[in-house]
Amino acid sequence: MKHFDTLAHIFLLFALGLGAVGIYRSRYDATGQFLVILVLSVFYILWGVLYHHLRGDLKRKLFFEYLILASIAGVVGFLVFVR
Amino acid sequence: MIQQKITRHFVPHHDEQGQHRRAQALTLPALFLYLQILVVLTAGLFLIRLKAPHILGTAKFTADQIIALTNAARVKNDLPPLAFNNSLSQAAGAKAGDMFTLDYWAHNSPTGNTPWSFITKAGYRYIFAGENLARDFSDASSVVDAWMNSPSHRSNLLDKNFKDIGVAVVNDKFGGRDSTLVVQMFGTAVSAAPATQPLAQTPGEGLGQQIKPSPEAVIQTPITPQGVTAIVAGPAEVTVLATKQFSIAKGAALGLVTFIFALFALEAVITLRRADLRLRSGIIAHLALLAFVLFAVWYATAGAII
């Protein structure tokens, strides 16, 4: 399980790292940066659901925690990048 | 007792039954409250910008300032300053008007018009030409700084082939929202070239130099955009509205996301230090997502350039 946890988190960090590169490369392109955040927010929910499902500890409360945090990321992206 | 109650809001703990509890500021209702605050803030800023944008600050800048800053950057890089050219300014104004009328944000219009067509229609025959675009900046120095920080735009600004410059700063509505466009056009007129020099151009990066030679037919009547206020070089200034919207949004987003990040980080640190508490699964993932969002917001800039 520890091995799975490590791999899953490395995968997530890799995706977020790619997103950070996308944000860096699309400076002065607010729409592009917003899209990167939006895509990663959706990915985050999917990752969370899959990760906890495979761990066998997926609960409704946990799902909403991921959903709310991903929504915070999306709304922050809209607030800052969509003008 | 009061101290303990306050601590429970920010630190993971055991309740009276000995159950492991997360910080109350990280419970689902608390996280949902943060989301609601963000939604209300976003909607509020959107409505204020729509109904009374002056509340969010105003600023003024002119095409002359853009030209002066461009020339200052060239002089700093040991290049001769560019001469103001009225035809290029009119071409820039026409391009800006076209962008507002057809509602596009690109070097080439949806109808197939290139930047070069505006230049030739304004009566400027060139051997070299280039274009930089910017929108939604609140002052001239931010525009020029953004161009200087972008390699392709910087190469236009510091191109030794260019002799003339024309700039338009235009206010109008993009997609129903007030927007400020800056169109900067560079050129070297045919007359500025030695008689023996062929009309050959070097290809650019989409926003740079013209590839094909200037057409022989010179149209003397410049296009005037309708329904927009184009400020070509001169003393007149354009007023940019809602200049503080971005800084308010960025500040609020940074503050709230930093607060949530700090709470999760505190939970992780405390849990790892205390043997009687266990690290909730998902904390590391939440911290990684919030760190990514913090980076994106911190790196955000006010305007856009192409």
Interface residues (C-beta under 8 A of the other chain):
Chain A: D5 H9 L12 L13 L16 G19 A20 I23 Y24 R27 Y28 D29 A30 T31 Q33 V36 I37 L40 Y44 W47 G48 Y51 H52 R55 D57 K61 L62 F64 E65 Y66 I68 L69 A70 S71 I72 A73 V75 V76 G77 F78 L79 V80 F81 R83
Chain B: L28 L31 F32 Y34 L35 L38 V39 L41 T42 L45 D136 A146 N149 S150 R177 Q245 F246 A249 K250 A252 A253 L256 V257 I260 S281 G282 I284 A285 H286 A288 L289 L290 A291 F292 V293 F295 A296 V297 Y299 A300 T301 G303 A304 I305 I306
